[in-house]
Amino acid sequence: METDCTHHDSAAPEAETGETAPKSAPTPLPPGTRLLHIGPHKTGTTSIQSALFAAKDAMAGHGVDFPAHSRHPMEAALAVCARPGMMGDAKPTERHWLRLVDAVHATGRRTSVVSSEFFADAPDDEAIARIVDDLGRGQGRDQSRDQGWVHVLVTLRPLAKIMPSQWQQYVQNGLRMGYEDWLEHILRKAPYEKPNPSFWRRHRHDRLVERWVRVVGAENVTVVVVDDRDRDGLMRTFESLLGLPDGLLVSVPDTANRSLTLAETEMLRKLNMEFRGNGLPDEVYSRMVRGGAVMHMKNACRPAPDDARITTPRWALEAAAGIGAEMAGRIAAMGVRVLGDPALLSVVPSVASAEETAPPRIDPEVAAHALYGALAVAAATPAYPPAPVRSVHQTPSKELVRVLGHRVLKRLKRA
């Protein structure tokens, strides 16, 4: 990754408000296209995946298949991109990828759609070529690039909207760094790759599009700039591209995917510090923290309107807008189809500020739900095997002295 992320002189426009102008529907892709939505993260991926999965039976009646066996074939995408997955989770295997490939091939010449934001993590051209070739083979067709068999869809949102969402997601995967320190590292401290190298791999969007264009060609890439003011706009775009009737795709409520509030994120970040400081196994984090405490807290608690949100300082918003303007210009020059308004990528949100706020306080009810979630998982989890017993000769002398001293103190207290 290049390291010129923060050097921009042009000023970005302030955010505008009001209704969006009516837009004409995009031309549908040819029947039989295998549409590959690669995200990246925090660009409406979960909402569209949920809508596609919920409507899979209805879509099939219109000649469009959703071949994945679940809402999000995350393991398959992680496996083919050689990514390890979330902290403490089992590492995906080649079997996950081949299962998805087989399901795609089973659709034959029908239109199909596959969506995972983790495809944006493909490490190089070779990995991208394998993804496209594996999905594009079948039914006597020639290579996907020659026939336009696989069409790549990239969804984009402004960096100003992505940064706080991505930071709290990293915290849910064990990150211990505060938000402003994290912004300093990704925007001001070259090479801008610490502590999360994946951020710019995913969100330097011009380079992301460029990588896929090199493999599939500009004619086989569509970029959609998501407008948050048009809540159903992304659904209507997918319907048009897939040749589906208007209104077939609808939003599916998903409390488990909501973002954390500032207080919730800070509580989890402090827990991450304790967790790492005490050297507990990553598997415990995956099961009891992310899968227990965080999941139950999200499902049981809805943020109140006055809960403190993650606030991005003005300097970071302006830096993000400058990068967005540069990315939009480079994408426009690549010859790909762009749907939506690229100017949105360089807007400085007028609603955000760097004003001082009171320290975030976690609601006792929220904390109780988080603790219960961890306890519920612990109660349902078989006990860990006992630690191996060491003989006195295998125990370091310093540890022996500490243990003996502890026992002597306990006896003195009893006396």
C-alpha positions in Angstrom: 0.0 0.0 0.0 1.2 3.5 -0.8 1.6 5.9 2.1 0.4 9.2 0.7 -3.0 9.0 2.5 -3.1 12.3 4.3 -1.5 14.9 2.1 -4.2 16.9 0.4 -4.6 20.7 -0.1 -8.0 21.0 -1.6 -10.9 21.8 0.6 -13.9 19.5 0.7 -17.5 20.8 0.6 -19.7 20.9 3.7 -22.5 18.4 4.0 -25.8 19.2 2.4 -29.2 18.4 3.7 -32.5 17.8 2.0 -34.1 15.2 -0.3 -32.1 13.4 -2.9 -32.9 14.0 -6.5 -34.8 11.2 -8.4 -32.4 8.8 -10.1 -33.0 6.6 -13.1 -32.6 2.9 -12.5 -29.3 1.3 -13.7 -29.4 -1.0 -16.7 -29.8 -4.6 -15.6 -26.8 -7.0 -16.0 -27.1 -9.7 -18.8 -29.1 -12.8 -17.7 -26.8 -15.5 -16.4 -24.3 -13.0 -14.8 -22.7 -14.1 -11.6 -22.7 -10.9 -9.5 -19.9 -10.7 -6.9 -20.4 -8.1 -4.3 -17.1 -7.5 -2.5 -18.1 -4.8 0.0 -15.9 -3.4 1.5 -16.8 -3.4 5.2 -19.3 -0.8 6.6 -20.9 0.0 3.3 -24.3 -1.5 3.8 -23.1 -5.1 3.3 -25.0 -6.7 6.2 -28.3 -5.1 5.3 -28.1 -6.2 1.6 -27.0 -9.7 2.6 -29.9 -10.0 5.0 -32.4 -8.8 2.3 -31.0 -11.1 -0.3 -31.1 -14.1 2.0 -34.6 -13.4 3.1 -35.8 -13.0 -0.5 -33.9 -16.0 -2.0 -37.1 -18.0 -2.7 -38.9 -15.0 -4.3 -35.8 -14.2 -6.3 -35.6 -17.7 -7.6 -39.0 -17.2 -9.2 -37.5 -14.4 -11.2 -34.4 -16.3 -12.4 -32.0 -15.1 -9.8 -30.3 -17.4 -7.3 -28.6 -16.7 -4.0 -26.4 -19.8 -3.8 -24.8 -19.3 -0.4 -26.0 -21.6 2.4 -26.2 -18.7 4.9 -26.8 -15.0 4.9 -23.0 -14.3 4.7 -20.5 -16.9 3.4 -17.8 -15.3 5.5 -15.8 -18.5 6.0 -15.6 -19.1 2.3 -14.4 -15.6 1.6 -11.8 -15.7 4.4 -10.5 -19.1 3.2 -9.9 -18.0 -0.4 -8.4 -14.7 0.8 -6.1 -16.6 3.2 -7.5 -14.6 6.1 -7.5 -16.0 9.7 -11.0 -14.8 10.7 -12.0 -13.2 13.9 -9.9 -13.4 17.0 -10.3 -16.8 18.6 -12.5 -18.3 15.9 -11.6 -21.5 14.1 -9.6 -20.8 11.0 -11.7 -21.3 7.8 -10.6 -24.0 5.4 -10.5 -24.7 1.7 -13.6 -26.8 2.2 -15.7 -23.7 3.0 -14.6 -22.1 -0.3 -15.2 -25.1 -2.4 -18.7 -25.6 -1.0 -19.6 -22.1 -2.1 -18.0 -22.6 -5.5 -20.0 -25.8 -6.0 -23.2 -24.0 -5.0 -22.5 -21.2 -7.5 -21.8 -23.7 -10.3 -25.1 -25.5 -9.5 -27.0 -22.4 -10.6 -25.9 -23.1 -14.2 -26.8 -20.3 -16.6 -29.1 -18.5 -14.2 -28.2 -15.2 -12.7 -26.7 -15.5 -9.2 -25.4 -13.2 -6.5 -22.7 -13.7 -3.9 -21.9 -11.1 -1.2 -19.1 -10.9 1.3 -17.1 -7.8 2.4 -14.2 -10.1 3.1 -13.5 -10.5 -0.6 -12.1 -6.9 -0.4 -9.3 -8.4 1.7 -8.0 -10.4 -1.3 -4.2 -10.0 -0.9 -3.1 -9.8 -4.5 -4.0 -10.2 -8.2 -3.4 -13.9 -8.0 -6.0 -14.4 -5.2 -8.5 -12.2 -7.1 -8.0 -14.2 -10.3 -8.6 -17.4 -8.5 -11.9 -16.0 -7.0 -13.1 -14.9 -10.4 -12.0 -18.0 -12.2 -13.4 -20.4 -9.6 -16.8 -18.7 -9.6 -16.9 -18.1 -13.4 -16.2 -21.7 -14.5 -19.0 -24.0 -15.5 -21.7 -24.8 -18.1 -19.3 -24.7 -21.0 -18.6 -21.0 -20.7 -15.2 -19.5 -21.6 -13.1 -17.6 -19.0 -15.1 -15.1 -17.0 -13.2 -12.1 -18.1 -13.8 -12.8 -21.8 -17.5 -13.4 -21.4 -18.3 -11.0 -18.6 -19.6 -14.0 -16.7 -18.5 -12.6 -13.3 -19.4 -9.0 -12.6 -17.9 -7.3 -9.6 -19.9 -4.8 -7.5 -18.2 -2.5 -5.1 -20.2 -0.4 -2.6 -18.7 2.8 -1.1 -19.5 5.2 1.7 -17.6 8.3 2.8 -14.6 7.5 5.1 -16.1 9.9 7.7 -19.0 7.4 8.1 -16.7 4.4 7.9 -14.0 5.3 10.5 -16.0 5.2 13.7 -17.9 2.1 12.6 -14.7 0.3 11.7 -12.9 1.3 14.9 -15.7 -0.1 17.1 -15.7 -3.2 15.0 -11.9 -3.6 15.5 -12.6 -3.2 19.3 -15.0 -6.1 19.0 -12.1 -8.1 17.7 -9.7 -7.2 20.6 -8.4 -3.7 19.8 -7.2 -1.8 22.8 -6.4 1.6 21.3 -8.7 4.6 21.9 -10.5 6.2 18.9 -8.4 9.4 18.6 -5.1 7.5 19.0 -6.3 5.1 16.3 -7.1 8.0 14.0 -3.7 9.4 14.6 -2.1 6.2 13.5 -4.2 5.7 10.3 -4.2 9.3 9.2 -1.0 10.9 10.5 1.6 8.3 11.3 3.3 6.7 8.3 3.1 4.0 7.1 -0.5 4.4 8.3 -0.9 0.6 8.8 -0.8 0.2 12.6 -2.5 -1.1 14.5 -4.9 -2.4 11.8 -3.2 -3.1 8.4 -6.6 -4.2 7.0 -8.1 -0.7 7.2 -6.4 0.8 4.2 -6.4 -2.5 2.3 -10.2 -2.2 2.5 -10.8 1.5 2.5 -8.3 3.0 0.1 -11.2 2.5 -2.3 -9.5 3.6 -5.5 -6.8 1.0 -5.0 -9.4 -1.6 -4.1 -11.3 -0.9 -7.4 -8.0 -0.8 -9.3 -6.9 -4.2 -8.1 -10.1 -5.9 -9.3 -10.2 -3.9 -12.6 -6.7 -5.3 -13.4 -8.1 -8.8 -13.2 -11.7 -8.5 -14.6 -11.5 -5.4 -16.7 -13.3 -2.1 -16.2 -16.3 -3.2 -18.1 -17.0 -5.9 -15.5 -16.9 -3.6 -12.5 -19.7 -1.5 -11.1 -19.1 1.0 -8.2 -22.1 2.1 -6.1 -21.8 5.2 -4.0 -24.2 4.6 -1.1 -26.3 7.7 -0.1 -27.3 7.3 3.6 -30.2 9.8 3.0 -31.9 7.3 0.7 -32.5 4.4 3.1 -33.7 1.9 0.5 -31.5 3.1 -2.3 -29.1 0.2 -2.2 -31.9 -2.3 -2.2 -33.4 -0.7 -5.4 -29.9 -0.7 -7.0 -29.5 -4.4 -6.5 -33.0 -5.0 -7.8 -32.3 -3.1 -10.9 -28.9 -4.8 -11.6 -30.4 -8.2 -11.0 -33.6 -7.5 -13.0 -35.8 -8.0 -10.0 -39.2 -6.3 -9.4 -39.2 -3.1 -7.3 -39.8 -3.7 -3.7 -38.7 -7.3 -3.7 -35.8 -6.6 -1.4 -36.7 -5.2 2.0 -34.6 -4.4 5.1 -34.5 -7.1 7.8 -34.1 -5.8 11.4 -30.8 -7.1 12.8 -30.0 -5.9 16.3 -27.0 -8.1 16.5 -25.4 -5.9 13.8 -26.0 -2.6 15.4 -23.0 -0.4 16.2 -21.9 0.0 19.8 -22.3 3.3 21.6 -19.2 5.1 22.8 -19.8 3.9 26.4 -20.3 0.3 25.2 -17.2 0.4 23.1 -15.1 1.9 25.9 -16.3 -0.7 28.3 -15.3 -3.4 25.8 -11.9 -1.7 25.1 -11.1 -1.7 28.8 -12.1 -5.3 29.0 -9.7 -6.0 26.1 -6.9 -4.4 28.0 -7.6 -6.7 31.0 -8.0 -9.7 28.8 -4.6 -9.2 27.0 -2.9 -8.2 30.2 -3.8 -11.5 31.8 -2.9 -13.7 28.9 -6.3 -15.5 28.5 -6.8 -17.7 25.4 -8.2 -16.1 22.3 -10.9 -18.9 22.2 -12.3 -17.6 25.5 -12.6 -14.1 23.9 -14.4 -15.4 20.9 -16.9 -17.5 22.9 -17.5 -15.5 26.0 -16.8 -11.9 25.1 -17.7 -11.5 21.5 -20.2 -14.4 21.3 -21.6 -13.9 24.8 -21.3 -10.5 26.4 -21.3 -8.4 23.3 -23.9 -10.4 21.4 -26.4 -10.4 24.3 -25.8 -6.7 25.0 -26.6 -5.9 21.4 -29.7 -8.0 21.3 -31.1 -7.0 24.6 -30.3 -3.2 24.7 -31.3 -0.5 22.2 -29.2 2.7 22.4 -31.1 5.6 23.9 -31.3 8.8 21.8 -29.1 10.7 24.2 -26.4 8.0 24.4 -23.0 9.4 23.5 -21.9 8.4 20.0 -18.4 7.9 18.7 -17.4 11.4 17.7 -14.8 12.1 15.0 -12.6 15.2 15.5 -12.8 17.9 12.8 -9.2 17.4 11.7 -9.9 13.7 10.9 -13.1 14.5 9.1 -11.3 17.0 6.8 -8.5 14.5 6.2 -11.0 11.8 5.3 -12.8 14.2 2.9 -9.6 15.0 1.2 -8.7 11.4 0.7 -12.3 10.8 -0.5 -12.0 13.4 -3.2 -8.7 11.9 -4.4 -10.3 8.4 -4.5 -13.4 9.6 -6.3 -11.2 11.2 -9.0 -9.1 8.1 -9.5 -12.1 5.8 -9.7 -13.8 8.1 -12.3 -10.7 7.8 -14.5 -10.8 4.0 -14.5 -13.7 3.6 -16.9 -15.9 1.6 -14.5 -19.6 2.2 -14.2 -20.3 4.5 -11.3 -23.8 4.6 -9.8 -24.6 7.4 -7.3 -22.9 10.7 -6.6 -19.1 10.4 -6.2 -19.1 13.9 -4.6 -20.5 12.3 -1.4 -17.1 10.7 -0.8 -15.5 14.1 -0.2 -18.2 15.8 2.0 -17.2 17.0 5.5 -20.2 16.1 7.8 -21.5 19.3 9.4 -23.1 17.4 12.3 -19.9 16.0 13.7 -17.6 18.0 15.8 -14.7 17.7 18.2 -16.5 19.3 21.1 -15.6 18.2 24.6 -18.0 15.7 26.0 -18.5 14.1 29.4 -16.7 10.8 29.9 -19.0 8.0 28.6 -20.8 6.2 31.4 -22.2 2.7 30.9 -25.8 2.1 32.0 -26.0 -0.5 34.7 -28.6 -2.4 32.8 -26.3 -2.6 29.7 -23.5 -3.8 31.9 -25.7 -6.4 33.5 -26.8 -7.7 30.1 -23.2 -8.0 28.9 -22.2 -9.8 32.1 -25.2 -12.2 31.8 -24.3 -12.9 28.2 -20.8 -14.1 29.2 -22.2 -16.1 32.1 -24.8 -17.8 29.9 -22.1 -18.9 27.5 -19.9 -20.1 30.4 -22.8 -22.1 31.8 -23.4 -23.8 28.5 -19.8 -24.5 27.8 -18.1 -27.7 28.9 -15.4 -27.0 31.6 -11.9 -26.6 30.3 -9.6 -29.6 31.0 -7.6 -29.1 34.2 -4.2 -27.6 33.9 -1.4 -30.2 33.9 0.0 -30.9 37.3 3.7 -30.1 37.8 5.9 -31.7 40.3 7.9 -29.7 42.8 11.1 -30.4 40.7 9.3 -28.9 37.6 8.3 -25.7 39.4 10.5 -22.6 39.3 11.9 -21.6 42.8 10.4 -18.1 42.6 6.9 -19.6 42.1 7.5 -22.1 45.0 8.4 -19.2 47.3 5.3 -17.3 46.2 3.0 -20.3 46.7 4.5 -21.1 50.1 4.2 -17.5 51.3 0.6 -17.4 50.2 -0.2 -20.6 52.2 1.6 -19.2 55.3 -0.4 -16.0 55.2 -3.7 -18.0 54.9 -2.8 -20.1 58.0 -1.8 -17.0 60.0 -5.2 -15.4 59.1 -7.0 -18.5 60.3 -5.1 -18.4 63.6 
